[in-house]
């Protein structure tokens, strides 16, 4: 989600909302877009694919944030907010609480094509924005931001785990079988196939307490995924007092990160 250091610098946005990208940067988007739209077929959930179709992302250039915002605003009331390469937790939660999804206006370098720790604009737009057209996903993300604003630093650690195992690396059961919906999966050439087809990771039915209690690492292929029954299960979390739930948790019941696969 958020990182302490980065070698990347976000592009400035001018008064018309445009960020200007080089030919090489647009070429990077084109390559990422081409290979990822291929690998997600049969692996991404239908709601994500419908959202991707609604966004009508350009294949040959990095889209502008205001272009994405026009579609999101019309469907769920969200917008895409250009931000620096790194933002604080306070800013992150504030934006989500106001239905603004942060997008750092830089794209990964060629040497980082297959893996980048920082969330670049490809991850944010391709990974997350399609499902921001889905009401249940959009409402959960909004509620999550509101909770984060009220949470203590210790409670935010637990909330970060919930975000990680849903919005970033969540799986969902569908009538066609297991599918991915997490943005960290669907923007990753390696994780998209691995999360569904590898025998190495564990796939557990989603449980709120287990997700809140499970630590994770950002620098490995995930050893565990939580599986939603449907998006109604995600929406139901907006009606739970998650902060009270976190306050009742026994810290001795926390699960250590599983050994990476």
BAFI-3210 file (N, C-alpha, C; in Angstrom, 3 decimals, decimal comma, padded with zeros to 6 digits):
// residues 261
n [1|2|3|4|5|6|7|8|9|10|11|12|13|14|15|16|17|18|19|20|21|22|23|24|25|26|27|28|29|30|31|32|33|34|35|36|37|38|39|40|41|42|43|44|45|46|47|48|49|50|51|52|53|54|55|56|57|58|59|60|61|62|63|64|65|66|67|68|69|70|71|72|73|74|75|76|77|78|79|80|81|82|83|84|85|86|87|88|89|90|91|92|93|94|95|96|97|98|99|100|101|102|103|104|105|106|107|108|109|110|111|112|113|114|115|116|117|118|119|120|121|122|123|124|125|126|127|128|129|130|131|132|133|134|135|136|137|138|139|140|141|142|143|144|145|146|147|148|149|150|151|152|153|154|155|156|157|158|159|160|161|162|163|164|165|166|167|168|169|170|171|172|173|174|175|176|177|178|179|180|181|182|183|184|185|186|187|188|189|190|191|192|193|194|195|196|197|198|199|200|201|202|203|204|205|206|207|208|209|210|211|212|213|214|215|216|217|218|219|220|221|222|223|224|225|226|227|228|229|230|231|232|233|234|235|236|237|238|239|240|241|242|243|244|245|246|247|248|249|250|251|252|253|254|255|256|257|258|259|260|261]
n.u [000,817|001,600|004,809|008,139|010,408|011,453|012,714|011,474|009,867|006,973|005,035|004,470|001,265|-000,486|-002,363|-004,591|-004,989|-003,402|-000,748|002,488|003,947|006,785|007,815|008,974|007,883|005,151|005,373|006,074|003,682|002,078|003,221|002,858|000,061|-000,733|000,266|-000,936|-003,713|-004,054|-003,296|-005,117|-007,487|-010,002|-009,095|-009,496|-012,218|-015,670|-016,860|-014,708|-013,761|-015,933|-015,831|-013,341|-013,930|-015,763|-014,140|-012,582|-009,766|-006,894|-004,674|-002,192|-000,986|-000,347|-003,161|-004,867|-005,560|-007,965|-009,494|-010,133|-011,539|-013,905|-015,453|-015,610|-016,852|-019,357|-020,383|-019,974|-019,430|-016,804|-013,466|-010,276|-007,273|-004,463|-001,275|001,788|004,749|004,994|002,768|001,340|-000,068|-002,244|-003,078|-003,680|-005,881|-007,638|-008,185|-009,463|-011,679|-013,066|-013,882|-011,869|-009,460|-006,086|-003,466|-000,272|001,604|003,548|005,313|006,555|010,046|011,786|013,403|011,999|009,745|008,428|008,092|007,392|007,752|006,523|003,314|002,604|001,308|000,210|-000,447|-002,369|-004,379|-004,958|-005,054|-006,834|-008,889|-010,894|-012,655|-013,595|-015,827|-017,718|-020,392|-020,358|-017,631|-016,652|-018,003|-017,059|-014,346|-014,560|-015,698|-013,598|-011,616|-012,810|-012,789|-010,043|-009,269|-010,201|-008,865|-006,365|-002,706|-001,988|-004,356|-004,520|-002,586|-003,827|-005,990|-004,617|-003,880|-006,356|-007,025|-004,960|-005,478|-007,864|-008,604|-006,106|-004,983|-007,063|-009,142|-011,992|-014,922|-016,681|-019,350|-018,000|-015,778|-012,780|-011,624|-009,643|-009,663|-008,200|-006,197|-003,406|-002,862|-004,023|-002,607|-000,180|002,083|003,161|001,831|-000,835|-001,370|-000,149|-001,574|-003,923|-003,311|-001,016|000,259|001,389|000,573|-001,673|-005,196|-007,746|-011,122|-012,667|-012,320|-013,049|-011,755|-009,511|-008,189|-007,606|-005,813|-003,604|-000,319|001,669|003,871|005,391|007,162|007,266|005,918|002,593|001,939|-000,509|-003,974|-007,137|-010,490|-013,362|-016,910|-018,670|-019,256|-021,052|-020,312|-018,056|-019,235|-020,826|-019,026|-019,009|-020,968|-020,189|-018,773|-015,740|-013,540|-014,173|-014,153|-011,445|-010,346|-011,124|-009,583|-007,229|-003,880|-002,090|-003,092|-002,389|-001,344|001,734|003,647|003,239|005,646|007,319|006,337]
n.v [-001,199|001,466|003,024|003,472|004,486|005,471|005,305|006,487|009,244|011,109|012,322|015,769|017,393|019,428|022,569|021,850|019,266|017,391|015,034|014,701|012,305|010,399|008,993|006,508|005,854|005,676|003,517|001,528|001,306|000,338|-002,188|-003,457|-003,350|-004,873|-007,500|-008,047|-007,859|-010,112|-012,263|-012,134|-013,150|-015,483|-015,662|-013,374|-012,006|-011,687|-009,240|-007,517|-007,632|-006,534|-003,936|-003,142|-003,099|-001,008|001,181|001,520|001,679|003,222|001,488|002,179|004,253|005,978|006,504|009,570|010,849|012,281|011,298|008,697|009,329|010,444|008,253|006,718|008,538|008,746|006,227|005,162|007,372|007,899|009,298|009,577|010,360|012,278|011,782|012,292|010,156|008,894|008,834|009,887|007,842|009,171|010,858|008,952|007,528|009,674|010,410|008,066|008,056|010,155|009,299|009,252|007,850|007,209|007,820|007,451|009,360|008,026|005,606|002,283|001,436|-000,186|-002,232|-002,994|-004,286|-006,741|-006,769|-004,498|-002,713|-000,331|001,167|001,818|003,845|002,077|-000,165|001,029|002,034|-000,063|-002,267|-001,605|000,291|-000,749|-002,288|-000,338|000,553|-001,126|-001,364|-002,625|-003,151|-000,542|000,759|-000,597|000,154|002,894|002,961|001,761|003,746|005,709|004,403|004,164|006,813|007,249|005,437|004,216|004,178|001,483|000,126|000,678|-000,970|-003,460|-002,924|-002,523|-005,110|-006,247|-004,809|-005,666|-008,439|-008,390|-006,068|-005,825|-008,506|-010,350|-013,240|-014,711|-016,721|-018,022|-018,782|-019,906|-020,914|-020,446|-017,096|-014,112|-010,937|-008,994|-006,059|-006,114|-008,608|-008,680|-006,810|-007,931|-009,845|-012,283|-013,093|-013,372|-015,812|-017,584|-017,377|-018,754|-021,179|-022,421|-025,008|-024,318|-022,033|-021,409|-021,432|-019,921|-019,890|-016,706|-015,007|-012,635|-012,118|-013,771|-012,619|-010,070|-010,821|-011,882|-011,554|-010,176|-010,228|-007,963|-008,493|-010,957|-013,755|-014,420|-016,491|-017,173|-016,852|-015,248|-016,201|-014,835|-015,483|-014,118|-010,774|-009,604|-010,430|-008,900|-006,380|-006,603|-006,140|-003,426|-002,896|-003,733|-003,119|-002,615|-001,504|-001,814|-004,558|-005,033|-003,928|-005,776|-007,913|-010,499|-009,994|-012,105|-014,018|-013,534|-014,303|-015,291|-014,235|-016,507|-018,902|-017,905|-019,069]
n.w [000,000|001,098|001,067|002,326|001,021|-002,258|-005,588|-007,583|-009,254|-009,304|-012,087|-012,719|-012,707|-014,936|-015,145|-016,571|-015,919|-017,114|-017,292|-018,580|-020,583|-021,651|-024,832|-024,380|-021,872|-022,492|-024,197|-022,400|-020,924|-023,019|-023,508|-021,006|-020,827|-023,044|-022,546|-020,096|-020,490|-021,930|-020,225|-018,115|-019,033|-018,439|-015,885|-014,350|-012,440|-013,513|-012,928|-012,762|-015,421|-016,751|-015,734|-016,736|-019,438|-019,428|-018,794|-021,050|-021,642|-023,105|-025,287|-026,167|-024,844|-021,727|-019,780|-018,874|-015,616|-015,329|-017,392|-016,607|-014,327|-015,295|-016,105|-013,721|-011,960|-013,090|-012,650|-009,941|-008,399|-007,788|-008,142|-009,798|-008,296|-008,906|-007,443|-005,512|-005,727|-003,247|-000,502|002,642|005,293|006,417|004,317|002,383|003,546|003,830|001,170|000,163|001,858|000,816|-001,589|-003,550|-005,490|-005,030|-007,368|-008,255|-010,443|-012,152|-014,130|-014,087|-014,603|-017,349|-016,351|-014,161|-014,984|-014,417|-011,692|-009,137|-006,164|-005,334|-005,865|-009,062|-011,822|-013,634|-012,074|-010,353|-012,101|-014,010|-012,301|-010,127|-010,831|-012,674|-011,006|-009,338|-010,539|-009,664|-007,441|-004,814|-004,267|-004,533|-002,450|-000,195|-000,301|000,101|002,714|004,070|003,904|005,525|008,003|008,374|008,821|011,391|012,897|015,208|015,140|015,681|015,108|012,417|011,354|011,432|009,751|007,377|006,753|006,160|003,845|002,215|001,874|000,558|-001,316|-002,570|-002,902|-003,244|-003,852|-005,532|-005,459|-008,204|-010,560|-012,593|-011,492|-009,473|-009,294|-009,790|-008,104|-006,848|-007,043|-006,881|-007,824|-010,434|-011,857|-012,175|-013,960|-013,167|-010,794|-011,476|-012,833|-011,054|-008,580|-008,971|-010,207|-009,268|-007,127|-004,776|-003,034|-000,229|-000,148|001,398|002,679|002,949|005,989|008,325|010,834|010,627|008,433|009,454|011,365|010,157|009,197|006,504|003,619|001,310|-000,664|-001,891|-003,772|-002,993|-000,187|000,802|000,167|000,537|000,000|-001,313|-001,136|-002,718|-004,028|-002,337|000,159|000,617|000,635|002,910|004,935|005,251|007,014|009,434|012,628|012,394|013,717|016,428|016,493|015,982|018,305|020,161|019,661|020,445|020,866|020,981|019,393|016,830|013,502|012,197|009,275|006,591|005,445|002,531|-000,725]
ca.u [000,000|002,408|006,214|008,938|011,395|011,296|013,590|010,600|009,317|005,718|004,963|003,570|000,033|-000,659|-003,648|-005,676|-005,077|-002,558|000,643|003,120|004,777|007,692|007,505|009,363|006,907|003,942|005,701|006,001|002,247|001,591|003,677|002,171|-001,358|-000,897|000,471|-001,834|-005,058|-004,044|-003,200|-006,267|-008,642|-010,243|-008,533|-010,125|-013,655|-016,483|-017,088|-013,510|-013,721|-016,960|-015,291|-012,275|-014,599|-016,369|-013,107|-012,056|-008,403|-006,072|-003,649|-000,912|-000,472|-000,821|-004,339|-004,865|-006,443|-009,295|-010,231|-010,671|-012,496|-015,191|-016,212|-015,873|-017,816|-020,682|-020,866|-020,017|-019,128|-015,386|-012,549|-008,876|-006,539|-002,999|-000,539|003,230|005,118|004,705|001,872|001,220|-001,268|-003,347|-003,563|-004,266|-007,216|-008,470|-008,636|-010,457|-012,891|-013,756|-014,098|-010,793|-008,462|-004,782|-002,670|001,014|001,703|004,773|005,207|007,780|011,100|011,839|014,014|011,025|008,506|007,735|007,814|007,727|007,136|005,659|002,169|002,705|000,021|-000,374|-001,069|-003,559|-005,445|-005,323|-005,350|-007,916|-009,992|-012,045|-013,619|-014,213|-017,137|-018,622|-020,890|-019,940|-016,193|-016,472|-018,494|-016,115|-013,140|-014,936|-015,817|-012,244|-010,973|-013,406|-012,278|-008,636|-009,139|-010,523|-008,092|-005,066|-001,645|-002,049|-005,526|-004,228|-001,831|-004,819|-006,741|-003,761|-003,969|-007,641|-006,888|-004,031|-006,071|-009,074|-008,440|-004,847|-004,687|-008,238|-009,737|-013,435|-015,523|-017,698|-019,984|-017,016|-014,617|-012,035|-011,136|-008,941|-010,183|-007,250|-005,411|-002,025|-002,800|-004,406|-001,606|001,092|002,202|003,481|000,889|-002,154|-001,482|000,303|-002,558|-005,002|-002,891|000,087|-000,071|002,146|-000,095|-002,884|-006,373|-008,684|-012,349|-012,461|-012,786|-012,600|-010,799|-008,268|-007,519|-007,078|-004,788|-002,533|000,718|002,008|005,072|005,115|008,268|007,258|004,648|001,828|001,768|-001,890|-005,012|-008,475|-011,452|-014,738|-017,983|-019,205|-018,980|-021,925|-019,541|-017,225|-020,135|-021,288|-018,027|-019,303|-021,974|-019,578|-017,912|-014,438|-012,617|-014,497|-013,672|-009,986|-010,052|-011,407|-008,679|-006,133|-002,652|-001,373|-003,692|-001,984|-000,609|002,957|003,619|003,601|006,908|007,029|006,379]
ca.v [000,000|002,669|002,617|004,499|005,065|005,121|006,008|007,041|010,585|011,244|013,405|016,861|017,551|020,857|023,160|021,185|017,898|016,512|014,693|014,460|011,115|010,229|007,884|005,268|005,568|005,184|002,187|000,624|001,064|-000,497|-003,554|-003,974|-003,497|-005,962|-008,819|-008,284|-008,121|-011,501|-013,258|-012,096|-013,842|-016,740|-015,609|-012,249|-012,174|-011,035|-007,838|-006,773|-007,542|-005,572|-002,616|-002,851|-002,737|000,321|002,219|001,715|002,189|003,205|000,453|002,677|005,384|006,062|007,370|010,666|010,578|012,854|010,421|007,614|009,918|010,661|006,999|006,350|009,490|008,443|004,915|004,992|008,620|007,987|009,928|009,168|011,527|012,237|012,019|012,030|008,737|008,423|009,664|009,443|007,080|010,111|011,286|007,782|007,294|010,840|010,323|007,005|008,475|011,128|008,619|009,599|006,789|007,808|007,223|008,128|009,576|007,516|004,212|001,539|001,340|-001,459|-003,263|-003,365|-004,653|-007,885|-006,564|-003,202|-002,615|000,848|001,118|002,806|004,194|000,884|-000,925|001,705|002,132|-001,371|-003,204|-001,247|001,130|-001,466|-002,695|000,834|000,712|-002,068|-000,695|-003,256|-002,896|000,897|001,134|-001,120|000,977|004,165|002,711|001,495|005,039|006,358|003,717|004,499|008,163|007,204|004,378|004,477|003,509|000,033|-000,358|000,776|-002,165|-004,504|-002,536|-002,747|-006,537|-006,467|-004,252|-006,524|-009,729|-008,193|-005,152|-006,081|-009,891|-011,168|-014,158|-014,816|-017,898|-017,665|-019,934|-020,461|-021,353|-019,439|-015,988|-013,053|-009,571|-008,078|-005,267|-006,563|-009,799|-008,458|-005,971|-008,661|-010,915|-013,546|-013,495|-013,669|-017,256|-018,290|-017,386|-019,677|-022,440|-023,052|-025,860|-023,875|-021,206|-021,856|-020,618|-020,113|-019,103|-015,435|-014,837|-011,294|-012,178|-014,363|-011,628|-009,033|-011,391|-012,496|-010,669|-010,456|-009,607|-007,359|-008,751|-012,361|-014,281|-014,629|-017,889|-017,414|-015,980|-015,432|-016,334|-014,402|-016,234|-013,191|-009,401|-009,249|-010,677|-007,719|-005,274|-006,787|-005,579|-002,007|-002,815|-004,272|-002,183|-003,267|-000,996|-002,503|-005,924|-004,996|-003,639|-006,975|-008,991|-010,884|-009,910|-013,381|-014,892|-013,122|-015,290|-014,796|-014,451|-017,858|-018,974|-017,701|-020,252]
ca.w [000,000|001,232|001,151|002,971|000,120|-003,656|-006,522|-008,620|-009,065|-010,042|-013,064|-012,325|-013,485|-015,223|-014,741|-017,293|-015,431|-017,915|-017,008|-019,873|-020,540|-022,783|-025,740|-023,712|-020,823|-023,160|-024,702|-021,248|-020,714|-024,117|-023,285|-019,830|-021,150|-024,007|-021,959|-018,973|-020,995|-022,402|-019,150|-017,197|-019,603|-017,741|-014,534|-013,653|-012,258|-014,535|-012,536|-013,156|-016,880|-017,141|-015,426|-017,688|-020,682|-019,238|-018,776|-022,405|-021,493|-024,319|-025,251|-026,695|-024,054|-020,350|-019,715|-017,919|-014,476|-015,519|-018,301|-015,786|-013,395|-015,964|-016,069|-012,328|-011,406|-013,641|-012,211|-008,477|-007,706|-007,481|-009,089|-009,666|-007,812|-009,101|-006,200|-005,601|-005,688|-001,899|000,295|004,027|005,621|006,608|003,006|001,744|004,089|003,532|-000,219|000,040|002,570|-000,038|-002,887|-004,487|-005,445|-005,349|-008,452|-008,449|-011,894|-012,757|-014,542|-013,790|-015,607|-018,054|-015,513|-013,130|-015,673|-013,824|-010,267|-008,551|-004,838|-005,288|-006,775|-010,132|-012,420|-014,247|-010,987|-009,830|-013,099|-014,557|-011,222|-009,214|-011,316|-013,232|-009,990|-008,725|-011,170|-009,000|-006,231|-003,557|-004,134|-004,336|-001,121|000,791|-000,341|000,735|004,157|004,549|004,098|006,702|009,187|008,536|009,395|012,822|013,544|015,811|014,373|015,870|014,371|010,989|010,974|011,173|008,562|006,216|006,429|005,504|002,499|001,473|001,544|-000,242|-002,443|-003,269|-003,270|-003,018|-004,817|-005,370|-006,062|-009,187|-011,200|-013,522|-010,722|-008,737|-010,099|-009,055|-008,165|-006,225|-007,977|-006,865|-008,666|-011,824|-012,518|-012,094|-014,941|-012,509|-009,745|-012,035|-013,054|-009,853|-007,491|-009,300|-010,810|-008,556|-005,978|-003,606|-002,026|000,449|-000,473|002,495|002,651|003,634|007,360|008,710|011,936|010,134|007,590|010,336|012,237|009,365|008,663|005,109|003,058|000,004|-001,588|-002,316|-004,254|-001,766|000,212|001,234|-000,379|001,095|-001,094|-001,078|-001,791|-003,718|-003,621|-001,217|001,374|000,800|000,983|004,288|005,846|005,479|008,090|010,649|013,349|012,308|014,734|017,684|016,328|016,145|019,705|020,951|019,267|021,328|020,068|021,001|018,393|015,502|012,705|011,566|007,818|006,148|004,698|001,117|-001,581]
c.u [000,861|003,842|007,063|009,891|011,092|012,297|012,781|010,095|008,071|005,783|004,063|002,354|-000,199|-002,070|-004,829|-005,834|-004,215|-001,195|001,265|004,138|005,619|007,224|007,852|008,365|005,590|004,151|005,640|004,555|001,720|001,981|002,969|000,708|-001,581|-000,772|-000,531|-003,265|-005,163|-004,127|-004,404|-007,482|-008,797|-009,712|-009,107|-011,622|-014,424|-016,710|-015,905|-013,489|-014,773|-016,481|-014,198|-012,865|-015,206|-015,335|-012,553|-010,653|-007,672|-004,981|-002,263|-000,323|-001,025|-002,043|-004,164|-005,878|-007,854|-010,138|-010,889|-011,760|-013,872|-016,061|-016,577|-016,933|-019,231|-021,253|-021,007|-019,668|-017,677|-014,654|-011,151|-008,056|-005,047|-002,283|000,947|003,509|004,833|003,744|001,794|-000,031|-002,460|-003,941|-004,251|-005,695|-008,157|-009,032|-009,705|-011,773|-013,704|-013,912|-013,116|-009,729|-007,121|-004,060|-001,401|001,302|003,096|004,514|006,573|008,780|011,123|012,419|013,081|009,715|007,729|007,415|008,276|007,028|006,152|004,473|002,270|001,342|-000,603|-001,082|-002,379|-004,702|-005,886|-005,749|-006,624|-009,122|-011,136|-013,091|-014,183|-015,518|-018,171|-019,090|-020,390|-018,473|-015,946|-016,901|-017,576|-014,872|-013,386|-015,007|-014,452|-011,495|-011,501|-012,901|-010,826|-008,411|-009,346|-009,595|-006,808|-003,986|-001,684|-003,223|-005,298|-003,403|-002,789|-005,619|-005,926|-003,797|-005,275|-007,605|-006,037|-004,721|-007,401|-008,736|-007,156|-004,705|-005,859|-008,598|-011,230|-013,933|-016,629|-018,303|-019,046|-015,760|-013,932|-011,484|-010,458|-009,697|-009,219|-006,378|-003,944|-001,811|-002,952|-003,504|-000,249|001,112|002,432|002,381|-000,473|-002,350|-001,166|-000,811|-003,658|-004,521|-001,732|-000,434|000,577|001,334|-001,316|-004,014|-007,449|-009,977|-012,153|-013,082|-012,204|-011,528|-009,456|-007,489|-006,884|-005,883|-003,561|-001,567|001,046|003,335|004,746|006,103|008,356|005,934|003,864|001,659|000,343|-002,807|-006,324|-009,499|-012,842|-015,721|-018,578|-018,922|-019,932|-021,182|-018,611|-018,075|-020,607|-020,300|-018,273|-020,310|-021,466|-018,732|-016,514|-013,463|-012,896|-014,017|-012,167|-009,615|-010,264|-010,425|-007,594|-004,841|-001,873|-001,942|-003,305|-001,158|000,613|002,854|003,991|004,928|006,609|007,209|007,508]
c.v [001,264|002,265|003,786|005,195|004,630|005,903|006,655|008,428|010,710|012,426|014,522|016,920|019,038|021,317|022,536|019,731|016,913|016,281|014,292|013,323|011,006|009,077|006,548|004,878|005,059|003,788|001,148|000,290|000,088|-001,958|-004,201|-004,273|-004,712|-007,331|-009,095|-008,535|-009,538|-012,477|-013,248|-012,832|-015,221|-016,771|-014,457|-012,496|-011,327|-009,560|-006,968|-006,576|-006,561|-004,142|-002,200|-002,428|-001,335|001,439|002,525|002,332|002,191|002,153|000,994|003,837|005,303|006,972|008,477|010,375|011,116|012,022|009,271|008,141|010,106|009,410|006,638|007,249|009,146|007,121|004,812|006,264|008,780|008,830|009,377|010,413|011,398|012,579|011,830|010,531|008,128|009,375|009,077|008,581|008,016|010,544|010,142|007,549|008,463|010,756|009,248|007,396|009,480|010,608|009,095|008,529|007,354|007,060|008,043|008,183|009,239|006,078|003,554|001,579|-000,061|-002,575|-003,733|-003,865|-005,748|-007,712|-005,190|-003,111|-001,451|000,682|002,210|003,008|003,004|000,038|-000,282|001,717|000,759|-002,337|-002,888|-000,561|000,366|-001,836|-001,514|001,213|-000,210|-001,484|-001,298|-002,980|-001,421|001,322|000,614|-000,242|002,334|004,012|002,467|002,800|005,759|005,721|004,092|005,861|008,146|006,273|004,898|003,839|001,994|-000,559|-000,300|-000,402|-003,292|-004,192|-002,764|-004,215|-006,833|-005,969|-005,179|-007,800|-009,618|-007,360|-005,422|-007,516|-010,829|-012,068|-014,262|-016,064|-017,454|-018,940|-020,606|-020,963|-020,190|-018,376|-014,959|-011,739|-008,549|-007,360|-005,646|-007,812|-009,417|-007,485|-006,649|-009,825|-012,263|-014,011|-013,894|-015,164|-018,036|-018,439|-018,421|-021,076|-023,135|-023,911|-025,364|-023,041|-021,881|-020,904|-020,917|-019,360|-017,820|-015,465|-013,528|-011,340|-012,763|-013,362|-010,530|-009,527|-011,891|-011,459|-011,076|-009,814|-009,078|-007,800|-010,194|-012,666|-014,724|-016,122|-018,227|-016,371|-016,287|-015,318|-015,880|-015,355|-015,419|-011,780|-008,908|-009,431|-009,504|-006,533|-005,376|-006,227|-004,107|-001,827|-003,408|-003,189|-002,802|-002,781|-001,625|-003,945|-005,999|-004,793|-004,859|-008,106|-009,232|-010,870|-011,221|-014,363|-014,501|-014,209|-014,628|-014,996|-015,898|-017,803|-018,804|-018,963|-020,149]
c.w [000,000|001,549|001,628|002,013|-001,298|-004,485|-007,642|-008,242|-009,920|-011,000|-012,529|-013,249|-013,698|-014,865|-015,470|-016,867|-016,175|-017,250|-018,339|-019,749|-021,809|-023,669|-025,098|-022,626|-021,413|-023,734|-023,586|-020,935|-021,771|-023,921|-022,102|-020,142|-022,043|-023,338|-020,839|-019,436|-021,547|-021,239|-018,214|-017,743|-018,951|-016,326|-013,705|-013,525|-013,276|-014,215|-012,919|-014,666|-017,400|-016,882|-016,382|-019,033|-020,585|-019,313|-020,161|-022,368|-022,828|-024,193|-025,574|-025,909|-022,638|-020,304|-018,679|-016,806|-014,703|-016,485|-017,528|-014,862|-014,022|-015,900|-014,635|-011,704|-011,851|-013,127|-010,697|-007,702|-007,312|-008,528|-008,831|-009,361|-008,080|-007,800|-006,446|-005,510|-004,316|-001,215|001,701|004,198|005,777|005,275|002,277|002,226|003,783|002,109|-000,383|000,714|001,772|-001,470|-003,959|-004,383|-005,871|-006,468|-008,620|-009,946|-012,430|-013,184|-014,386|-014,946|-016,211|-017,183|-014,393|-013,731|-014,944|-012,343|-009,831|-007,207|-004,770|-006,243|-007,837|-010,798|-013,145|-013,197|-010,553|-010,839|-013,573|-013,445|-010,465|-009,855|-011,976|-012,183|-009,203|-009,428|-010,536|-007,668|-004,922|-003,271|-003,819|-002,936|-000,029|000,855|000,318|002,254|004,781|004,813|005,321|007,995|009,454|009,145|010,910|013,602|014,178|014,930|014,499|015,101|012,864|010,490|010,620|009,909|007,292|005,792|005,701|004,065|001,630|000,990|000,802|-001,481|-003,230|-003,763|-003,001|-004,186|-004,528|-006,081|-007,017|-009,770|-012,198|-012,809|-010,032|-009,678|-009,189|-009,173|-007,567|-007,244|-008,016|-007,697|-010,131|-012,569|-012,570|-013,076|-014,275|-011,567|-010,312|-012,259|-011,778|-008,820|-007,718|-009,661|-010,111|-007,404|-004,687|-002,598|-001,420|000,090|000,565|002,231|003,450|005,018|007,866|009,784|011,479|009,283|008,435|011,148|011,488|008,819|007,232|004,754|001,669|-001,064|-002,059|-003,011|-003,025|-001,439|000,634|000,592|000,339|-000,027|-000,649|-001,740|-002,933|-003,224|-002,539|000,105|001,667|001,248|002,430|005,304|006,123|006,609|009,397|011,307|013,443|013,373|016,095|017,644|016,551|017,604|020,606|020,673|020,297|020,513|020,014|019,977|016,966|014,819|012,098|010,053|007,496|005,401|003,217|000,291|-002,570]
res [x|x|x|x|x|x|x|x|x|x|x|x|x|x|x|x|x|x|x|x|x|x|x|x|x|x|x|x|x|x|x|x|x|x|x|x|x|x|x|x|x|x|x|x|x|x|x|x|x|x|x|x|x|x|x|x|x|x|x|x|x|x|x|x|x|x|x|x|x|x|x|x|x|x|x|x|x|x|x|x|x|x|x|x|x|x|x|x|x|x|x|x|x|x|x|x|x|x|x|x|x|x|x|x|x|x|x|x|x|x|x|x|x|x|x|x|x|x|x|x|x|x|x|x|x|x|x|x|x|x|x|x|x|x|x|x|x|x|x|x|x|x|x|x|x|x|x|x|x|x|x|x|x|x|x|x|x|x|x|x|x|x|x|x|x|x|x|x|x|x|x|x|x|x|x|x|x|x|x|x|x|x|x|x|x|x|x|x|x|x|x|x|x|x|x|x|x|x|x|x|x|x|x|x|x|x|x|x|x|x|x|x|x|x|x|x|x|x|x|x|x|x|x|x|x|x|x|x|x|x|x|x|x|x|x|x|x|x|x|x|x|x|x|x|x|x|x|x|x|x|x|x|x|x|x|x|x|x|x|x|x]
***
